[in-house]
Amino acid sequence: MQTSDSPQHPATPLPEARPLVARPDIPGFDASNPPDPQLANDCVHCGFCLATCPSYRVIGKETDSPRGRIDLMKAIGDGRAPLATGTVQHFDSCLGCLACVSTCPSGVQYDKLIASTRPQIQRNYPRSLGDRLFRTLIFQLFPYPQRLRVLLAPMWLYQMSGLQAVVRQSSLLGYFSPRLAAMEALLPKINAASFRDDLPDVIPARGKRRYRVGMLLGCVQRLFFSSVNAATARVLSANGCEVVIPKDQGCCGALPAHQGQEEQARAIARRTIDGFAGADVEAIVINAAGCGHTLKEYGHLIAGDPEYCDRAGEFADKVRDVQEFLMEVGLTASMSPLTASGELTLVYQDACHLLHGQRISLQPRQLLRQIPGVRLREPVDAALCCGSAGVYNMLQPQVADELGRQKANNLAATGADAIASPNPGCALHIRKHLQGQDCALPLLHPMELLDRSIRGEQLA
């Protein structure tokens, strides 16, 4: 694998555009929303995307870059290449981080192109039995908090019995299945908070009520990062928000949506919309970057559903990342330093679906600087994906681990006292690689830092 910046390939002339009509003798895209040839032809092969594409940085192949994948989409669409293992592997290697969208000077909408391609693969490409089984495990487990909750006790016993230590020291699981080993390596510490789901339906505002907001708890966040949800609710309440937490809510649909599982994602989106119906809130707040990006795309995700399309658009218009929302409305709660010395150096880790997907970068830094004594440092390659990318770190563990090692090293190299990370998947992945480097640097969600500052609690 290539781990350093690869030289940019020289620009190559585009072939004459052809209509995307698949040949019947070559397996290709079906007629249901294939990649738009007009969007594909916007790519002029300038190469600006190469330096910011994480898969290209690691793998070093043109076909594993955005412009290479766009060429493959066009070739499959007009029948010059099949939708087969040789082409699908290059779409699978894409993290969907959207860095290329931020970088492209021609405004190529690669996000729409890859979002159209992945459902096509899901419908038309027969994956191997092992691949299908592993993906079924992921998509029938992680988006459903109640199914995950059933596994909490066995996972706790697995950790407390010492079996986890034996499995990790032996490395046998990695020989048997690198993907299962990658999944196991991400397992967070199960504690008493993981078993609780006790946030009330409505949390009143402290002092005068300024806003009434809904709060989405998430799936992985709800079980393994319940402290982040509790901190978020307290921060919102302390700043004059009445917080409504509908109980009939689950996953936002981000995990299946990002991997082309359209029908599952739409079903989950409809349930989420129904769960917040009648909540009478001015905003729907989310504290996980990947979830927020998908929630804001509900209008596109359910565009063809006559019953839900208008409601989906109205729902999406109300969605705000919690950091975005707090900067819009302003902080009113008083805050205290987080250390006895009064000074704390933080490094903020940009989550891709916040930075590139939602264009939110300045607001989290502005919030953190309002904590007395906080100084921020910026890491090298701040905009490069950490390798988590939803479930990418389980499906493509080799590429993900190389990116994770780079990200952990760059964050630690800042000399900061702690890391602020706004996404649960990023947090799990980066912690794994910090531990692999014997680095004990604390990693907290920005809401946990704000909450401690408001409550007058210092970092240990």
Buried (B, 14 or more C-beta within 10 A) or exposed (E): EEEEEBEBBEEEEEEEEBEBBBEEEBBBBEEEBBBBBEBBBBBBBBBBBBBBBBBBBBBBBBBBBBBBBBBBBBBBBBBBBBBBEEBBEBBBBBBBBBBBBBBBEEEBBBBBBBBBBBBBBBBBBEBEEEEEEBBEBBBEBBBBBEEBBEEBEEBBEBBEEEEBEEBBEEEEBBEEBBBBBBBBBBBBEBEEBBBEBEBEEEBEBBEEEBBBBBBBBBBBBBBBBBBBBBBBBBBBBBBBBBBBBBEEBBBBBBBBBBBBBBEBBBBBBBBBBBBBEEBEBBBBBBBBBBBBBBBBBBBBBBEEBEEBBEBBBEBBEBBBBBBBBBBEBEBEBEBBBBBEEEEBBBBBBBBBBBBBBBEBBEBBBBBBEBBBBBEBBEBEBBBBBBBBBBBBBBBBBEBBBBBBBBBBBBBBEBEBBBBBBBBBBBBBBBBBBBEEEEBEBBBBBBBBBBBBBBBEEEBE
